[in-house]
């Protein structure tokens, strides 16, 4: 598969990471978003951003989990209800 940069239309030379790695990275990003939210005071100016980030990273993680399930990948699965 050849992958192109959306903006420059140049061919990318970096290999696409395996789906299992993407799932793991998405989980870590989602977990970090929750940790950031819990670490800040309730009146902090970035609360709205933190909530947005949690929803965005959760959506990506759930999407990648569904893709992994469709491809029949078997690995340690992190449940969305964890937080």
Secondary structure, 3 states (H helix, E strand, C coil): CCCECCCCCCECCCCCCCHHHHHHHHHHHHHHHHHHHHHCCCCCCCHHHHHHHHHHHHHHHHHHHHHHHHCCCCCCCCCHHHC
